[in-house]
């Protein structure tokens, strides 16, 4: 279980005497962070390459029991055996509590025994940043169904985030304030999103990231979160293609010879991930992993320190507790 605190979040630059203590303060205040962001702020340097930051974080934090490296390559703080996430904002944008009258909705809760019988919904979101429970919002969402090894018709929608899109995000995704000026708010498409996810296994490349944003938006729009099973193709790739040292979408699609039509756009990434899922399920089938139980066994390892990762998807959840 991930524990949450009630204090409002303040973005901090730690002033603790040691680098590891600064890292602990920062992760306690803001939740899991990628190594480049964490090391730049802990070491107080403006420029630091991602590869160098990853090595620095490994040396600084890798042997300390209070830190853990997550499957999406972010570092997190452990407290009482739980991953510490950022406190939810108490201002007007704060997430409401789930409605007692309206249960959690959406995903298949008990998957069919055979993987061939499952319906997957491959999801990708583009966002204004990395903090779904605070100031960041979805700017685009895509959902692609996959069933019996076939990729279905994609659905995608630009979303008005209700705040300016940072220039660096526009540079990465190509999504600008002008593009979303007339787009619907997430609340306007929430019912459609839930309908497209209902009865499916929520699947994404780095599923915790996309799941947290969808959950946060649904909490704002409907006072509820998704319930059911999720599958992360990053984790599935780690188990089925262990020779890949990095499992970014670019690396994995290159390995399988899959072209991404529009990188860092929701539809392009979701369609590519859907084809990755099909290939991974083919590999699973070749290895006699043909049931949900055997897939769960393949992925279900316990959390480990550096040199390993937290327990893998899929898992049945009432609310997303992965970090």
Rosetta blueprint (number, residue, H / E / L):
1 X L
2 X L
3 X L
4 X L
5 X L
6 X L
7 X L
8 X L
9 X L
10 X L
11 X L
12 X L
13 X L
14 X L
15 X L
16 X L
17 X L
18 X L
19 X H
20 X H
21 X H
22 X H
23 X H
24 X H
25 X H
26 X H
27 X H
28 X H
29 X H
30 X H
31 X L
32 X L
33 X E
34 X E
35 X H
36 X H
37 X H
38 X H
39 X H
40 X H
41 X H
42 X H
43 X H
44 X L
45 X L
46 X L
47 X L
48 X L
49 X L
50 X H
51 X H
52 X H
53 X H
54 X H
55 X H
56 X H
57 X H
58 X H
59 X H
60 X H
61 X H
62 X L
63 X L
64 X L
65 X L
66 X L
67 X E
68 X E
69 X E
70 X L
71 X L
72 X L
73 X L
74 X E
75 X E
76 X E
77 X E
78 X E
79 X E
80 X L
81 X L
82 X E
83 X E
84 X L
85 X L
86 X L
87 X L
88 X L
89 X L
90 X L
91 X L
92 X L
93 X L
94 X L
95 X L
96 X L
97 X L
98 X L
99 X L
100 X L
101 X L
102 X L
103 X L
104 X L
105 X E
106 X E
107 X L
108 X L
109 X L
110 X L
111 X L
112 X L
113 X L
114 X E
115 X H
116 X H
117 X H
118 X L
119 X E
120 X E
121 X E
122 X E
123 X E
124 X E
125 X E
126 X E
127 X E
128 X L
129 X L
130 X L
131 X L
132 X L
133 X L
134 X L
135 X L
136 X L
137 X L
138 X E
139 X E
140 X E
141 X E
142 X E
143 X E
144 X E
145 X E
146 X E
147 X E
148 X L
149 X L
150 X E
151 X E
152 X E
153 X E
154 X E
155 X E
156 X E
157 X E
158 X E
159 X L
160 X L
161 X L
162 X L
163 X L
164 X L
165 X L
166 X L
167 X H
168 X H
169 X H
170 X H
171 X H
172 X H
173 X H
174 X L
175 X L
176 X L
177 X H
178 X H
179 X H
180 X H
181 X L
182 X L
183 X L
184 X L
185 X L
186 X H
187 X H
188 X H
189 X H
190 X H
191 X H
192 X H
193 X H
194 X H
195 X H
196 X H
197 X H
198 X L
199 X L
200 X L
201 X E
202 X E
203 X E
204 X E
205 X L
206 X L
207 X H
208 X H
209 X H
210 X H
211 X H
212 X H
213 X H
214 X H
215 X H
216 X H
217 X H
218 X H
219 X H
220 X H
221 X H
222 X H
223 X L
224 X L
225 X L
226 X E
227 X E
228 X E
229 X E
230 X E
231 X E
232 X E
233 X H
234 X H
235 X H
236 X H
237 X H
238 X H
239 X H
240 X H
241 X L
242 X L
243 X L
244 X L
245 X L
246 X L
247 X L
248 X L
249 X H
250 X H
251 X H
252 X H
253 X H
254 X H
255 X H
256 X H
257 X L
258 X L
259 X L
260 X L
261 X L
262 X L
263 X L
264 X L
265 X L
266 X H
267 X H
268 X H
269 X H
270 X H
271 X H
272 X H
273 X H
274 X H
275 X H
276 X H
277 X H
278 X H
279 X H
280 X H
281 X H
282 X H
283 X H
284 X H
285 X H
286 X H
287 X L
288 X L
289 X L
290 X L
291 X E
292 X H
293 X H
294 X H
295 X H
296 X H
297 X H
298 X H
299 X H
300 X L
301 X L
302 X L
303 X L
304 X L
305 X L
306 X L
307 X L
308 X L
309 X L
310 X L
311 X L
312 X L
313 X L
314 X L
315 X E
316 X E
317 X E
318 X L
319 X L
320 X L
321 X L
322 X L
323 X L
